[in-house]
Amino acid sequence: MSKTLVLAEKPSVGRELARVLGCQTGGAGYLEGSRYIVTWALGHLVTLAEPEKYGEQYKTWNMESLPIMPEKMELVVIPESARQFGVVKKLLHDPRVDNLVIATDAGREGELVARWILQKAGCQKPIKRLWISSQTDRAIRQGFNDLKDGRLYDSLYRSAQARAEADWLVGFNVTRALTVRHNAQLSGGRVQTPTLALIVRREDEIRKFIPKDYWLVRADLGKFFATWKDGQGKSQIFDRSAAEALAEKIKGTKFRVTDIRRTPKSTPPPALYDLTELQRDANKLYGFSAKDTLNIMQRLYEQYHALTYPRTDSRYLPADVLPTMDERLQAVAVGEFAPLVRELRTKRAPLNRACINDAKVTDHHAIIPTEERADTVRMTSEEKKIYMLVVKRFLANFYSDYRFETIRAELTAMGESFSSQGRIELDTGWRAVERLEDEEEADEQVLPTLAVGNTFLCENVQLKAQKTAPPARYTEASLLADMENPAKYIKDTELRGYIGGGLGTPATRADIIEKLQSAFYVEKRGTTLIPTSKGIQLIQIVPSELREPLLTAAWERKLEGIRDGSVRFDGFVKEIRGYTKELVKRVAEDDVQYVHDNLTRTPCPKCGKMMLEVKGKRGTMLVCQDRTCGERISVSLETNARCPECRKKLELFGEGEKRTYVCRCGFRERADKFRERYAQAGASKAAVREYMKQQERQQPQEESAFAIALRKAMEQQR
């Protein structure tokens, strides 16, 4: 009997598909049933070959071998995934399999994952495509009942392939050219470099900013305050003596209300979440990195089946989702949401129609709850926070607009003009679920009942000293916002409209921010992102086109053209090859010098050259300044072990038995003593060894049960 092979992107997704399809037997890397065989990738199993694959001359980095322009881009199996690729290849050629269902993530990159596997395996069997936005049993069954012809997605694959080859050509060649030219570990890319340029540009604006002192004059009228303003409505007074004279002039005088303006206003519910907006809010509210939020979302999608597909850039829903709204409401009717849902269902409240727009739904719709009730008891606190953000936003869109009235009172005293502003809530609407404060509201106050002609005695005068402020440094939240919409940095008005989803995709932006930190171009201080000297210098020496989002805008226009058939794949790649040659030439001819500002007096044990001190996300290390040497020595690691005195994370210094845990508060403890504390906490030797390995791998981990026990043991000895 012939069978259908189903190819998923990850083991967890593959096992869920197998369960729904009744595939219960099998071996390593696959599950089989009466009609289907389900197997999976491990993310990418196949990738573009690195330069060394195309010739011995590319094993040595030098300018003479650049640019690297393979006549045909080759695919290679990723070594770590070779075993699973072998499983998939064998199944693809199994005589029982007469057709294939691609069930990788429904998007450009998911299509690329599958097609590269098929190409490398030499499979030409008929293809169907599973295209779903959630992993619920119902969605999976509906998806298999409505499989698409795989040929409909050929252009999507060509677009993904074009993006991958273009990034390879520019990335590898520019990185090698910069590294060789400046004898430093430098890199450049279509998304990474303009993102770094945003951070560097912002830092330059801050450094050049010259603050100015100014004063605000606020009259205390007993029940409310009124602020002085000039004829243009501005309140800033840049002359202190003038501000003091004004304060003295109005103190103890009567203020008269000359005008009252009441303006009814309303704000609709905020749009549903896409991944970038969710990452921004999670960063602002909880300090989660973009990468952390994506990982949590992936678990909520794959493991809990609680939320829909996370890697979306759409904030809208298609009309065909509307019939499922009642089931989704029932699914979230737990805990604090139960009475809200009960009220909505009683009133038969409809979903806000602004959410529905088929034309604005891309590969996937906005992130919303699925029809399956989430097991919130099993969720970690972090998972629950992200889940609740999405549910709140979803429920908010069943409520009416938030309605209020702003009241602006104009007053005069001693020939001077003053104003005061407040607001009265008329209908809380969606704010009953999600309370978001706007900038205007933050400056408002509760006003008494006022009428024209009312007078108030100025009991006191506040003279508030202020400074003009520079632009704020980027946080991950604000950087994600500019990555999503960098159009304001593009001067070409035509191309500005083609920036599309911005710099990178919702799925890749988190990785880009992580890479900027791991390459030591950016460091994180608290919640802010600050460019290092290395990052600033890179932006100064990299070809100007790579600094601007314009390149991404131009590329995205053409990649979209490949997808819709208006642009030829071959023509696009040919253009990129010519562009790459020009970039390499400009790097080679550039006379700007790169200067190491982190040089130490520690000689490299391998080549004798002085080493560089670099700070990574998880600690400090010494790196040889000669890139051809590549020697690295760990100085300290930031661990997940907590200081028993102040509870901050400890750093691990030294090597071997001399390794010592150190805290900024002054606490120090040898690593051998640390092991003893584990033993006292009842941890096994194997557990201790595994924990120590995790520290050395610099992998973040949640506090385990025995880590909690260790902490308690340490506290008992304080």
C-alpha positions as CSV (number, residue, x, y, z in Angstrom):
1,M,0.0,0.0,0.0
2,S,1.3,3.4,-1.0
3,K,1.9,6.0,1.7
4,T,2.3,9.8,2.0
5,L,5.5,11.1,3.6
6,V,5.0,14.2,5.7
7,L,8.0,16.5,6.3
8,A,7.8,18.7,9.4
9,E,10.4,21.3,10.4
10,K,11.0,20.2,14.0
11,P,10.6,17.0,15.9
12,S,8.0,18.4,18.3
13,V,5.8,19.5,15.4
14,G,6.4,16.2,13.6
15,R,5.3,14.2,16.7
16,E,2.1,16.3,17.0
17,L,1.3,15.8,13.3
18,A,1.9,12.1,13.7
19,R,-0.4,11.8,16.7
20,V,-3.3,13.5,14.8
21,L,-2.6,11.4,11.7
22,G,-2.6,8.2,13.7
23,C,1.2,7.4,13.2
24,Q,2.2,5.5,16.3
25,T,5.0,3.1,15.2
26,G,8.4,3.8,13.6
27,G,12.0,4.3,14.5
28,A,14.6,7.0,15.1
29,G,13.6,10.1,13.2
30,Y,10.1,9.1,12.0
31,L,6.7,7.8,13.0
32,E,4.5,5.6,10.8
33,G,0.8,4.8,10.4
34,S,-1.5,3.1,7.9
35,R,-1.6,6.1,5.5
36,Y,1.2,8.4,6.5
37,I,4.8,8.4,7.5
38,V,5.9,11.5,9.4
39,T,9.5,12.7,9.6
40,W,11.1,16.0,10.4
41,A,14.1,18.3,10.0
42,L,16.0,19.8,12.8
43,G,15.4,23.3,11.5
44,H,17.8,23.4,8.6
45,L,19.3,20.1,7.6
46,V,20.9,21.5,4.4
47,T,22.6,24.9,3.8
48,L,24.7,26.7,1.3
49,A,28.3,25.5,1.2
50,E,30.9,27.7,2.7
51,P,33.7,29.2,0.5
52,E,36.2,26.5,1.2
53,K,34.0,24.0,-0.6
54,Y,34.7,25.8,-3.9
55,G,38.5,25.5,-3.9
56,E,41.6,25.2,-1.9
57,Q,42.4,28.9,-2.6
58,Y,39.5,29.9,-0.3
59,K,40.8,28.1,2.8
60,T,43.2,31.0,3.3
61,W,41.7,34.5,3.8
62,N,43.3,37.0,1.5
63,M,42.3,39.9,-0.8
64,E,43.6,38.2,-3.9
65,S,41.0,35.4,-3.7
66,L,38.1,37.9,-3.5
67,P,35.3,38.1,-4.6
68,I,34.2,34.5,-4.3
69,M,31.7,33.9,-7.1
70,P,30.7,30.3,-7.5
71,E,29.3,29.5,-10.9
72,K,26.6,27.5,-9.2
73,M,25.8,27.6,-5.4
74,E,26.1,24.2,-3.8
75,L,24.2,22.7,-1.0
76,V,25.8,20.7,1.8
77,V,24.3,18.7,4.7
78,I,24.9,20.3,8.0
79,P,27.3,17.9,9.8
80,E,25.4,18.0,13.1
81,S,22.2,17.0,11.3
82,A,23.7,14.4,9.0
83,R,22.1,11.4,10.7
84,Q,18.5,12.9,10.5
85,F,19.1,13.9,6.9
86,G,20.0,10.3,6.2
87,V,16.7,9.2,7.7
88,V,14.7,11.7,5.7
89,K,16.5,10.9,2.4
90,K,15.9,7.1,2.9
91,L,12.2,7.8,3.5
92,L,12.0,10.1,0.4
93,H,13.2,7.3,-1.8
94,D,11.2,4.5,0.0
95,P,9.2,2.7,-2.8
96,R,6.1,2.8,-0.6
97,V,6.1,6.6,-0.6
98,D,4.5,7.9,-3.8
99,N,3.9,11.5,-2.7
100,L,5.1,14.1,-0.2
101,V,3.4,16.7,2.1
102,I,5.6,19.7,3.0
103,A,4.6,20.6,6.5
104,T,7.5,22.9,7.5
105,D,6.6,26.4,8.8
106,A,4.3,28.1,6.4
107,G,6.5,30.9,5.2
108,R,9.4,31.8,3.0
109,E,12.1,30.3,5.2
110,G,10.0,27.2,5.9
111,E,9.6,26.6,2.2
112,L,13.4,26.9,1.8
113,V,14.0,24.3,4.6
114,A,11.9,21.7,2.7
115,R,13.0,22.5,-0.8
116,W,16.7,22.3,0.0
117,I,16.2,19.0,1.6
118,L,14.4,17.6,-1.4
119,Q,17.0,19.1,-3.8
120,K,19.9,17.6,-1.9
121,A,18.2,14.2,-1.6
122,G,17.3,14.2,-5.3
123,C,13.6,13.7,-4.7
124,Q,11.2,14.5,-7.5
125,K,8.0,13.0,-6.2
126,P,4.7,15.0,-6.3
127,I,4.4,17.6,-3.6
128,K,1.4,18.9,-1.6
129,R,1.7,21.8,0.9
130,L,0.2,22.0,4.4
131,W,-0.4,25.7,5.2
132,I,-1.8,26.2,8.7
133,S,-1.4,29.0,11.4
134,S,-1.9,26.9,14.6
135,Q,-1.0,23.5,15.8
136,T,-4.4,22.5,17.3
137,D,-5.8,19.1,16.3
138,R,-8.7,20.8,14.5
139,A,-6.3,23.1,12.5
140,I,-4.1,20.1,11.5
141,R,-7.1,18.0,10.3
142,Q,-8.6,21.0,8.4
143,G,-5.2,21.6,6.8
144,F,-4.8,18.0,5.6
145,N,-8.3,18.2,4.2
146,D,-7.3,21.2,2.3
147,L,-3.8,20.5,1.1
148,K,-2.4,22.8,-1.6
149,D,-0.6,21.9,-4.8
150,G,3.1,22.3,-4.0
151,R,3.7,24.0,-7.4
152,L,1.8,27.0,-6.1
153,Y,4.7,27.7,-3.8
154,D,7.5,27.4,-6.4
155,S,7.9,31.2,-6.7
156,L,8.0,31.5,-2.9
157,Y,10.9,29.0,-2.8
158,R,12.7,31.0,-5.6
159,S,12.3,34.2,-3.6
160,A,13.7,32.5,-0.5
161,Q,16.6,31.0,-2.5
162,A,17.4,34.4,-4.0
163,R,17.5,36.0,-0.6
164,A,19.8,33.2,0.7
165,E,22.2,33.4,-2.2
166,A,22.3,37.2,-2.1
167,D,23.0,37.2,1.6
168,W,25.8,34.6,1.1
169,L,27.5,36.6,-1.7
170,V,27.4,39.9,0.1
171,G,28.0,38.5,3.6
172,F,30.9,36.2,3.0
173,N,32.7,38.5,0.6
174,V,32.3,41.7,2.6
175,T,33.2,40.0,5.9
176,R,36.4,38.5,4.4
177,A,37.3,41.8,2.7
178,L,36.9,43.8,5.9
179,T,38.7,41.2,8.1
180,V,41.7,40.9,5.7
181,R,41.9,44.7,5.0
182,H,41.9,45.6,8.7
183,N,43.4,42.5,10.3
184,A,40.4,42.4,12.7
185,Q,37.4,40.1,13.1
186,L,34.8,42.3,11.3
187,S,31.7,41.4,9.5
188,G,29.1,43.0,7.3
189,G,25.6,42.1,6.0
190,R,22.4,43.4,4.5
191,V,20.5,43.5,7.8
192,Q,23.1,43.4,10.5
193,T,25.0,46.4,9.3
194,P,22.1,48.9,8.8
195,T,20.8,47.8,12.2
196,L,24.1,48.6,13.8
197,A,24.1,51.9,11.9
198,L,20.8,52.8,13.6
199,I,22.4,52.3,17.0
200,V,25.6,54.2,16.1
201,R,23.6,57.1,14.5
202,R,21.6,57.4,17.7
203,E,24.7,57.4,19.9
204,D,26.3,60.1,17.7
205,E,23.1,62.3,18.1
206,I,23.4,61.8,21.9
207,R,27.1,62.7,22.0
208,K,26.6,65.8,19.9
209,F,23.6,67.0,21.8
210,I,24.2,70.1,24.0
211,P,21.6,70.3,26.8
212,K,20.0,73.6,27.6
213,D,18.5,74.6,31.0
214,Y,15.0,75.9,31.1
215,W,12.3,76.5,33.7
216,L,8.5,75.9,33.9
217,V,6.4,78.2,36.0
218,R,3.4,76.4,37.6
219,A,0.8,78.2,39.6
220,D,-0.7,76.3,42.5
221,L,-4.4,77.3,42.5
222,G,-5.4,75.0,45.4
223,K,-7.4,72.3,43.6
224,F,-5.2,72.2,40.5
225,F,-2.2,73.6,38.8
226,A,-1.9,76.0,35.8
227,T,1.2,76.3,33.7
228,W,2.5,79.6,32.1
229,K,2.7,79.7,28.3
230,D,3.8,82.3,25.7
231,G,2.0,83.6,22.6
232,Q,3.0,80.4,20.7
233,G,1.7,78.1,23.4
234,K,5.3,77.2,24.6
235,S,6.0,76.9,28.3
236,Q,9.8,76.8,28.3
237,I,11.6,79.8,29.8
238,F,15.4,79.7,29.0
239,D,16.3,82.7,31.2
240,R,16.2,81.8,34.9
241,S,15.9,85.5,36.1
242,A,12.9,85.9,33.8
243,A,11.3,82.8,35.2
244,E,11.9,84.0,38.8
245,A,10.6,87.4,38.1
246,L,7.4,85.9,36.6
247,A,6.9,83.7,39.6
248,E,7.3,86.6,42.0
249,K,4.9,88.7,39.8
250,I,1.9,86.2,40.0
251,K,2.3,84.9,43.6
252,G,-0.7,85.8,45.7
253,T,-2.7,87.1,42.7
254,K,-6.1,86.0,41.4
255,F,-6.3,83.8,38.3
256,R,-9.4,84.1,36.2
257,V,-10.8,81.4,33.9
258,T,-11.2,82.9,30.4
259,D,-12.1,79.9,28.3
260,I,-13.0,76.2,28.7
261,R,-12.8,73.7,25.8
262,R,-14.4,70.3,26.1
263,T,-13.3,67.9,23.4
264,P,-14.9,64.4,23.2
265,K,-12.4,61.8,22.1
266,S,-12.2,58.1,21.7
267,T,-9.5,55.5,21.0
268,P,-10.2,52.1,19.4
269,P,-8.7,48.9,20.8
270,P,-5.0,48.4,20.0
271,A,-4.3,46.2,17.0
272,L,-3.7,42.5,17.5
273,Y,-0.1,41.4,18.0
274,D,2.4,40.5,15.4
275,L,5.7,39.1,16.6
276,T,7.6,42.4,16.6
277,E,5.0,44.3,18.6
278,L,4.8,41.5,21.1
279,Q,8.6,41.5,21.5
280,R,8.5,45.3,22.1
281,D,5.8,45.1,24.8
282,A,7.5,42.1,26.5
283,N,10.8,44.0,26.6
284,K,9.1,47.2,27.9
285,L,7.0,45.4,30.5
286,Y,9.2,42.5,31.6
287,G,12.7,43.2,30.3
288,F,12.5,40.1,28.0
289,S,14.9,40.1,25.1
290,A,13.5,39.7,21.6
291,K,15.1,36.2,21.5
292,D,13.5,35.2,24.8
293,T,10.1,36.3,23.7
294,L,10.4,34.4,20.4
295,N,11.5,31.2,22.2
296,I,8.6,31.5,24.7
297,M,6.1,32.1,21.8
298,Q,7.5,29.0,20.0
299,R,6.8,26.8,23.0
300,L,3.3,28.3,23.4
301,Y,2.7,27.4,19.8
302,E,4.3,24.0,19.5
303,Q,4.0,22.5,23.0
304,Y,1.0,24.1,24.5
305,H,-1.0,24.7,21.3
306,A,-2.3,27.8,23.1
307,L,-1.4,30.5,20.5
308,T,-1.2,30.7,16.8
309,Y,1.9,30.8,14.6
310,P,4.4,33.3,16.2
311,R,6.6,34.4,13.2
312,T,4.1,36.7,11.7
313,D,4.3,40.3,10.5
314,S,0.5,40.8,10.2
315,R,-1.7,42.4,12.8
316,Y,-5.0,41.4,11.0
317,L,-7.2,38.4,10.6
318,P,-8.9,36.9,7.6
319,A,-12.6,36.8,7.5
320,D,-12.7,33.0,7.5
321,V,-11.4,33.0,11.1
322,L,-14.5,34.8,12.4
323,P,-16.7,31.6,12.9
324,T,-14.0,30.3,15.4
325,M,-14.2,33.3,17.7
326,D,-16.7,31.7,20.2
327,E,-14.5,28.6,20.6
328,R,-11.4,30.8,21.2
329,L,-13.2,32.8,23.8
330,Q,-14.2,29.6,25.6
331,A,-10.6,28.4,25.5
332,V,-9.3,31.5,27.4
333,A,-12.2,31.6,29.9
334,V,-10.0,30.7,32.9
335,G,-8.8,32.6,36.0
336,E,-9.2,36.4,35.8
337,F,-10.4,36.1,32.2
338,A,-13.5,34.0,33.0
339,P,-15.9,36.8,34.1
340,L,-14.7,38.9,31.1
341,V,-15.4,36.2,28.7
342,R,-18.8,35.4,30.4
343,E,-19.8,39.0,29.9
344,L,-18.7,39.1,26.3
345,R,-20.6,35.9,25.4
346,T,-23.7,37.0,27.3
347,K,-23.7,40.3,25.3
348,R,-22.7,38.4,22.1
349,A,-20.1,41.1,21.6
350,P,-18.6,40.9,18.1
351,L,-14.9,41.2,17.3
352,N,-13.7,44.7,16.3
353,R,-14.2,44.8,12.5
354,A,-10.9,46.7,12.1
355,C,-9.1,43.4,12.9
356,I,-10.5,41.8,9.8
357,N,-8.7,42.6,6.6
358,D,-7.9,39.8,4.1
359,A,-5.7,42.1,2.0
360,K,-3.4,42.8,5.0
361,V,-2.9,39.2,6.0
362,T,0.4,38.0,4.7
363,D,1.6,34.4,5.1
364,H,0.0,34.3,8.5
365,H,-2.5,36.3,10.5
366,A,-2.0,38.1,13.8
367,I,-1.2,36.1,16.9
368,I,-4.3,35.1,18.8
369,P,-5.3,32.2,21.1
370,T,-6.2,28.9,19.6
371,E,-9.4,26.9,20.2
372,E,-7.7,24.7,22.7
373,R,-7.7,25.5,26.3
374,A,-4.2,26.3,27.5
375,D,-2.7,24.4,30.4
376,T,-1.6,27.4,32.4
377,V,-0.7,25.3,35.4
378,R,2.2,23.8,33.5
379,M,3.4,27.2,32.2
380,T,6.4,28.9,33.7
381,S,5.9,32.4,35.0
382,E,7.6,33.8,31.8
383,E,5.3,31.7,29.5
384,K,2.2,32.8,31.4
385,K,3.2,36.5,31.1
386,I,3.5,36.2,27.3
387,Y,0.3,34.2,27.0
388,M,-1.6,36.7,29.1
389,L,-0.4,39.6,27.0
390,V,-1.8,37.9,23.8
391,V,-5.1,37.0,25.5
392,K,-5.6,40.5,26.9
393,R,-5.0,42.1,23.5
394,F,-7.4,39.5,21.9
395,L,-10.1,40.2,24.4
396,A,-9.7,44.0,24.2
397,N,-10.8,43.8,20.6
398,F,-14.2,42.6,21.6
399,Y,-14.8,45.8,23.6
400,S,-16.0,49.2,22.5
401,D,-13.7,52.2,22.0
402,Y,-12.3,53.9,25.1
403,R,-14.3,57.2,25.3
404,F,-13.3,60.3,27.3
405,E,-13.5,64.1,27.3
406,T,-10.5,66.4,27.6
407,I,-11.0,69.6,29.4
408,R,-8.6,72.5,28.6
409,A,-9.0,75.6,30.7
410,E,-7.3,78.9,29.8
411,L,-6.6,81.4,32.6
412,T,-5.0,84.9,32.9
413,A,-3.3,86.7,35.8
414,M,-1.4,89.9,35.7
415,G,-1.6,90.0,31.9
416,E,0.0,86.5,31.6
417,S,-1.5,83.4,30.0
418,F,-1.8,80.0,31.7
419,S,-3.4,76.7,30.8
420,S,-4.5,73.6,32.6
421,Q,-5.6,70.2,31.1
422,G,-7.5,67.2,32.5
423,R,-9.7,64.4,31.3
424,I,-13.0,62.7,32.3
425,E,-13.6,59.1,31.4
426,L,-17.0,58.4,29.8
427,D,-16.7,54.7,28.9
428,T,-13.7,52.6,29.8
429,G,-14.4,50.3,26.9
430,W,-11.4,48.0,26.0
431,R,-9.4,49.5,28.9
432,A,-11.4,47.3,31.2
433,V,-9.0,44.6,29.9
434,E,-5.8,46.3,28.9
435,R,-4.8,49.6,30.4
436,L,-2.4,51.5,28.2
437,E,-1.5,55.1,29.1
438,D,-0.9,57.5,26.3
439,E,1.5,60.4,26.4
440,E,-1.2,63.0,26.7
441,E,-2.8,61.3,29.6
442,A,0.4,61.2,31.6
443,D,0.4,65.1,31.7
444,E,-3.2,65.4,32.7
445,Q,-4.7,66.0,36.1
446,V,-8.1,65.9,37.8
447,L,-9.8,69.3,37.4
448,P,-12.6,70.6,39.6
449,T,-15.9,71.8,38.0
450,L,-15.0,75.0,36.1
451,A,-16.8,77.8,34.5
452,V,-15.7,80.9,32.6
453,G,-15.3,83.8,35.1
454,N,-14.3,81.6,38.0
455,T,-11.4,83.0,40.0
456,F,-8.7,81.2,42.0
457,L,-6.0,82.5,44.3
458,C,-2.5,81.6,43.5
459,E,-1.4,80.1,46.8
460,N,2.1,79.2,45.7
461,V,4.3,79.0,42.6
462,Q,6.5,76.1,41.5
463,L,9.6,76.9,39.5
464,K,10.6,73.6,37.9
465,A,14.1,73.4,36.5
466,Q,14.4,71.2,33.4
467,K,17.0,70.4,30.8
468,T,16.4,69.7,27.1
469,A,17.0,66.0,26.7
470,P,18.9,64.2,23.9
471,P,17.2,61.3,22.1
472,A,17.0,58.2,24.3
473,R,19.4,55.3,23.7
474,Y,17.9,52.3,22.0
475,T,16.3,49.5,24.1
476,E,15.4,46.3,22.4
477,A,11.8,47.5,22.3
478,S,12.6,50.8,20.5
479,L,15.2,49.2,18.2
480,L,12.7,46.6,17.1
481,A,10.3,49.4,16.3
482,D,12.8,51.1,14.0
483,M,13.8,47.7,12.5
484,E,10.2,47.1,11.7
485,N,9.7,50.6,10.2
486,P,13.0,52.2,9.0
487,A,11.3,54.1,6.2
488,K,12.1,57.5,7.8
489,Y,15.8,56.7,7.2
490,I,15.2,56.2,3.4
491,K,15.4,59.4,1.4
492,D,14.1,57.8,-1.9
493,T,10.3,58.2,-1.5
494,E,9.6,55.5,-4.1
495,L,11.8,52.9,-2.4
496,R,10.5,53.9,1.0
497,G,7.3,52.1,0.2
498,Y,9.1,48.9,-0.5
499,I,10.8,48.5,2.8
500,G,8.0,46.0,3.4
501,G,8.5,44.3,6.7
502,G,11.6,46.4,7.5
503,L,15.1,45.3,8.4
504,G,15.0,41.5,8.6
505,T,11.8,39.5,9.3
506,P,9.9,39.0,12.6
507,A,11.6,35.7,12.9
508,T,15.2,37.0,12.4
509,R,15.3,40.3,14.2
510,A,15.9,38.8,17.6
511,D,18.9,36.8,16.2
512,I,20.3,40.0,14.6
513,I,20.3,41.8,17.9
514,E,21.9,38.8,19.6
515,K,24.6,38.7,16.9
516,L,25.5,42.4,17.3
517,Q,26.2,41.7,21.0
518,S,28.1,38.4,20.5
519,A,30.3,40.1,17.8
520,F,31.1,42.8,20.4
521,Y,29.6,45.6,18.2
522,V,27.0,46.5,20.8
523,E,26.9,46.0,24.6
524,K,23.9,46.0,26.8
525,R,23.9,48.3,29.9
526,G,20.8,47.7,31.9
527,T,18.1,47.9,29.3
528,T,19.9,50.1,26.8
529,L,22.0,49.1,23.8
530,I,25.3,51.0,23.3
531,P,27.7,50.7,20.4
532,T,31.2,49.7,21.2
533,S,34.3,51.3,19.7
534,K,34.5,48.3,17.4
535,G,30.9,48.8,16.3
536,I,31.4,52.6,15.7
537,Q,34.5,52.0,13.7
538,L,32.9,49.3,11.6
539,I,30.1,51.7,10.5
540,Q,32.8,54.2,9.6
541,I,34.8,51.8,7.3
542,V,32.0,49.7,5.8
543,P,30.7,50.8,2.3
544,S,28.1,53.4,2.7
545,E,25.3,51.4,0.9
546,L,25.5,48.7,3.6
547,R,24.8,51.3,6.4
548,E,21.4,52.3,5.0
549,P,18.1,50.4,5.0
550,L,17.8,51.4,1.3
551,L,19.6,48.2,0.2
552,T,17.0,46.1,2.1
553,A,14.2,48.1,0.6
554,A,15.5,47.6,-2.9
555,W,16.1,43.9,-2.3
556,E,12.7,43.3,-0.8
557,R,11.0,45.0,-3.8
558,K,12.8,42.5,-6.1
559,L,12.3,39.5,-3.9
560,E,8.6,40.2,-3.8
561,G,8.8,40.6,-7.6
562,I,10.3,37.1,-7.8
563,R,7.5,35.7,-5.7
564,D,4.8,37.3,-7.9
565,G,6.6,36.5,-11.2
566,S,7.4,40.1,-12.2
567,V,11.2,39.7,-11.5
568,R,13.5,37.0,-12.8
569,F,15.5,35.0,-10.3
570,D,18.6,34.9,-12.6
571,G,18.5,38.6,-13.2
572,F,18.4,39.4,-9.5
573,V,21.3,37.2,-8.7
574,K,23.4,38.6,-11.6
575,E,22.8,42.1,-10.2
576,I,23.9,41.0,-6.7
577,R,27.1,39.5,-8.1
578,G,28.0,42.8,-9.8
579,Y,27.2,44.7,-6.6
580,T,29.3,42.4,-4.5
581,K,32.3,42.9,-6.8
582,E,32.0,46.7,-6.3
583,L,31.7,46.3,-2.5
584,V,34.9,44.2,-2.3
585,K,36.8,46.7,-4.5
586,R,35.8,49.6,-2.4
587,V,36.8,47.9,0.9
588,A,40.2,47.0,-0.6
589,E,40.9,50.6,-1.8
590,D,39.7,52.3,1.4
591,D,42.5,54.0,3.3
592,V,40.7,54.3,6.6
593,Q,42.5,52.4,9.4
594,Y,40.9,50.3,12.1
595,V,42.4,50.9,15.6
596,H,42.0,48.4,18.5
597,D,41.1,50.3,21.6
598,N,41.0,47.3,23.9
599,L,44.6,46.2,23.6
600,T,46.0,44.6,26.8
601,R,49.6,44.0,27.9
602,T,49.0,40.3,28.0
603,P,50.9,38.5,25.2
604,C,49.2,35.7,23.3
605,P,50.6,32.3,24.4
606,K,50.6,31.1,20.8
607,C,52.0,33.9,18.7
608,G,53.2,36.5,21.3
609,K,51.2,39.4,20.0
610,M,49.2,41.4,22.6
611,M,45.7,40.3,23.2
612,L,42.4,42.1,23.2
613,E,40.0,42.2,26.1
614,V,36.4,41.7,24.9
615,K,33.2,41.6,26.9
616,G,30.6,39.3,25.7
617,K,27.0,38.7,26.9
618,R,28.2,36.0,29.4
619,G,31.6,37.2,30.5
620,T,35.0,38.6,29.6
621,M,37.7,36.9,27.5
622,L,41.1,37.7,25.9
623,V,41.3,37.3,22.1
624,C,44.5,37.5,20.1
625,Q,44.6,40.6,17.9
626,D,45.9,38.5,15.0
627,R,42.8,36.9,13.4
628,T,44.9,34.2,11.8
629,C,46.0,33.0,15.3
630,G,42.5,32.9,16.8
631,E,43.6,32.2,20.4
632,R,41.0,32.9,23.0
633,I,41.3,32.7,26.8
634,S,38.4,33.0,29.2
635,V,38.9,35.6,31.9
636,S,35.5,35.4,33.6
637,L,32.1,33.9,33.0
638,E,28.8,35.2,34.2
639,T,27.1,32.3,35.8
640,N,23.6,31.4,37.0
641,A,24.8,30.9,40.5
642,R,23.5,33.5,42.9
643,C,25.4,35.4,45.5
644,P,24.3,34.3,49.0
645,E,24.7,37.9,50.2
646,C,23.0,40.1,47.6
647,R,21.4,37.4,45.2
648,K,23.1,38.9,42.1
649,K,24.7,36.5,39.5
650,L,28.2,35.4,40.3
651,E,31.2,35.6,37.9
652,L,33.6,32.7,37.6
653,F,37.3,33.7,37.4
654,G,40.4,31.5,36.9
655,E,41.0,28.0,35.8
656,G,41.1,24.5,37.3
657,E,40.9,24.2,41.0
658,K,41.8,27.9,41.4
659,R,38.5,29.0,39.9
660,T,36.7,31.4,42.1
661,Y,33.1,32.8,42.2
662,V,33.2,36.6,42.7
663,C,30.4,39.1,43.2
664,R,30.5,42.8,42.8
665,C,29.3,43.2,46.4
666,G,32.6,41.6,47.6
667,F,31.6,38.0,48.1
668,R,34.2,35.4,47.0
669,E,34.1,31.6,47.0
670,R,36.4,29.0,45.6
671,A,34.8,26.6,43.1
672,D,35.7,23.5,45.2
673,K,33.7,25.1,48.1
674,F,30.8,25.7,45.7
675,R,30.8,21.9,45.0
676,E,30.7,21.2,48.7
677,R,27.6,23.3,49.1
678,Y,26.0,21.3,46.3
679,A,26.8,18.2,48.2
680,Q,25.3,19.6,51.4
681,A,22.2,20.5,49.5
682,G,21.8,16.8,48.6
683,A,22.8,17.0,44.9
684,S,24.4,14.0,43.3
685,K,27.9,14.2,41.9
686,A,26.5,13.8,38.4
687,A,24.2,16.8,39.0
688,V,27.1,18.9,40.2
689,R,29.2,17.9,37.1
690,E,26.3,18.8,34.8
691,Y,25.7,22.1,36.5
692,M,29.4,23.0,36.2
693,K,29.3,22.1,32.5
694,Q,26.4,24.4,32.0
695,Q,28.3,27.2,33.6
696,E,31.2,26.7,31.3
697,R,28.9,26.5,28.2
698,Q,27.5,29.9,29.3
699,Q,24.0,28.7,28.8
700,P,21.2,30.5,30.7
701,Q,19.1,28.1,32.8
702,E,16.1,28.4,35.2
703,E,16.8,27.7,38.8
704,S,16.4,24.0,39.3
705,A,15.1,22.2,42.3
706,F,18.5,21.3,43.7
707,A,19.7,24.8,42.8
708,I,17.0,26.1,45.1
709,A,18.1,23.6,47.7
710,L,21.7,24.8,47.3
711,R,20.6,28.4,47.9
712,K,18.8,27.5,51.1
713,A,21.9,25.6,52.3
714,M,24.1,28.6,51.6
715,E,21.7,30.9,53.4
716,Q,21.7,28.6,56.4
717,Q,25.4,29.0,56.7
718,R,25.4,32.8,56.5
